[in-house]
């Protein structure tokens, strides 16, 4: 009974304080929230380009882990265009022919470094830091299965650059057109 009385007194005191100040909770101005900001065309473009770039990595990683499981051209084609599509398909076919696959995962930290929405081919540049320390090339050859084939001279951390282009002829999709591993630029 005492607790109900204390609660009733607190509610009454709070109501009285609001009435005296002339402010009721419904008339207190609210600050605009960050989520109410309307995204710019550049924000939308960055988001779509990064989605395409992440899709490229998702499919590419799956292909490297199971290069013999299927023809990866159509799956990679959802995120890549030539010249990178053809080059990457050849790389996956090479893994399958060795035969080998990748185990582990890259650690990455992509960032948009340039946005150009002018002209015929709107383009976004991304720089990523690839960390391959947890990734290994593993043999699938009979008698050698599981043997690590890593090249000890290849850097394990390096800069990776990509260009993602919006194609009006492909329903304004953003697709990765160019990737370049800058093996001499550690990050």
C-alpha positions in Angstrom: 0.0 0.0 0.0 2.9 2.4 0.9 4.5 1.8 -2.5 1.3 2.6 -4.4 1.1 5.9 -2.4 4.8 6.7 -3.2 4.2 6.1 -6.9 1.0 8.2 -6.9 2.9 11.1 -5.3 5.8 10.8 -7.8 3.3 11.0 -10.7 1.6 13.9 -9.2 4.8 15.8 -8.6 6.0 15.1 -12.2 2.7 16.3 -13.6 2.8 19.5 -11.5 6.4 20.3 -12.5 5.5 20.0 -16.1 2.4 22.2 -15.7 4.3 24.9 -13.9 7.0 25.1 -16.6 4.4 25.3 -19.3 6.1 22.4 -21.1 4.3 19.1 -21.4 6.0 16.1 -22.9 4.1 16.6 -26.1 5.3 20.1 -26.7 9.0 19.6 -26.0 10.8 20.1 -29.3 12.6 16.9 -30.5 16.0 17.0 -32.2 16.0 15.6 -35.7 17.3 12.1 -35.8 20.2 11.1 -38.0 18.0 8.5 -39.8 15.7 11.3 -41.0 18.5 12.6 -43.3 17.7 12.1 -46.9 20.6 10.2 -48.7 22.3 12.0 -51.5 22.8 10.5 -55.0 26.5 10.0 -54.0 25.4 8.1 -50.8 23.2 5.8 -52.8 25.9 5.2 -55.4 28.5 4.4 -52.7 26.0 2.0 -51.1 25.2 0.2 -54.3 28.9 0.0 -55.4 29.9 -1.4 -52.0 27.0 -4.0 -52.3 28.4 -5.1 -55.7 31.9 -5.2 -54.3 30.8 -7.3 -51.3 28.8 -9.6 -53.6 32.0 -10.1 -55.7 33.9 -11.2 -52.6 31.1 -13.5 -51.4 30.9 -15.4 -54.7 34.7 -15.2 -55.4 35.5 -16.7 -52.0 32.9 -19.5 -52.5 34.5 -20.2 -55.9 38.0 -20.3 -54.5 36.9 -22.7 -51.8 35.2 -25.1 -54.2 36.5 -24.4 -57.7 35.5 -27.8 -59.1 32.0 -27.8 -57.8 30.4 -25.9 -60.7 31.0 -23.5 -63.6 31.3 -20.2 -61.7 30.9 -17.8 -64.7 27.2 -17.0 -64.2 27.5 -16.5 -60.4 30.5 -14.3 -60.8 28.7 -12.5 -63.7 26.2 -11.2 -61.2 28.9 -8.9 -59.8 31.7 -8.7 -62.4 32.0 -7.6 -66.0 34.9 -7.9 -68.4 37.8 -7.7 -68.4 37.7 -8.8 -64.7 35.0 -11.5 -65.3 37.1 -13.4 -67.8 40.3 -13.1 -65.8 38.6 -14.3 -62.6 36.9 -17.3 -64.3 40.3 -18.3 -65.7 41.8 -18.0 -62.2 39.1 -20.3 -60.7 39.6 -22.8 -63.6 43.3 -22.8 -62.9 42.6 -23.7 -59.2 40.4 -26.5 -60.4 43.0 -27.8 -62.8 45.8 -28.0 -60.3 43.6 -29.4 -58.4 43.5 -27.2 -55.3 41.3 -24.9 -53.4 41.5 -22.1 -50.8 40.9 -22.7 -47.1 40.3 -19.9 -44.5 39.2 -16.4 -45.0 40.5 -13.0 -46.0 40.3 -10.1 -43.6 39.4 -6.9 -45.4 38.6 -3.3 -44.8 37.2 -1.7 -48.0 36.7 2.1 -48.3 35.4 4.3 -51.1 38.2 6.6 -52.2 36.6 8.3 -55.3 33.2 8.9 -56.7 32.5 10.1 -60.2 28.8 10.3 -61.1 29.4 12.4 -64.2 29.7 11.2 -67.7 28.7 8.0 -69.4 30.1 5.6 -66.9 29.6 6.6 -63.3 32.5 5.0 -61.4 33.4 4.4 -57.8 36.9 3.5 -56.7 37.5 1.3 -53.6 40.7 0.6 -51.8 40.8 -2.4 -49.6 43.5 -3.9 -47.3 43.6 -7.6 -47.8 45.0 -9.7 -45.1 45.6 -13.3 -46.3 47.3 -14.6 -43.1 44.3 -16.8 -42.4 44.0 -18.1 -46.0 45.9 -21.0 -47.5 46.1 -22.8 -50.9 45.5 -26.5 -50.3 46.2 -29.4 -52.7 43.3 -31.7 -53.8 45.7 -34.0 -55.7 45.3 -37.7 -54.8 48.1 -38.5 -52.4 48.7 -34.8 -51.6 45.3 -33.9 -50.4 45.5 -31.3 -47.6 49.1 -30.3 -48.4 49.5 -26.5 -48.1 50.8 -25.0 -51.4 51.2 -21.3 -50.3 53.9 -19.3 -52.1 56.2 -18.2 -49.3 57.3 -15.2 -51.3 53.8 -13.8 -51.8 53.0 -10.9 -49.4 50.2 -11.8 -46.9 48.9 -8.2 -46.5 48.6 -5.8 -49.3 46.5 -3.1 -50.9 43.7 -4.2 -53.2 42.0 -1.7 -55.6 38.7 -2.0 -57.4 36.6 0.1 -59.8 32.9 -0.4 -59.7 30.9 1.0 -62.7 27.2 1.6 -63.2 25.9 0.2 -66.5 22.9 2.0 -67.9 22.5 -0.8 -70.5 22.2 -3.4 -67.6 19.4 -1.7 -65.7 21.7 0.7 -64.0 23.5 -2.1 -62.1 26.8 -1.5 -60.4 29.4 -4.1 -61.4 33.0 -4.6 -60.6 35.0 -3.9 -63.8 38.6 -3.7 -62.6 40.5 -5.2 -59.6 44.2 -4.9 -59.0 46.3 -6.4 -56.2 49.1 -4.0 -55.3 51.4 -6.6 -53.8 54.2 -4.1 -53.3 52.0 -1.9 -51.2 51.6 -3.4 -47.8 48.8 -2.1 -45.6 
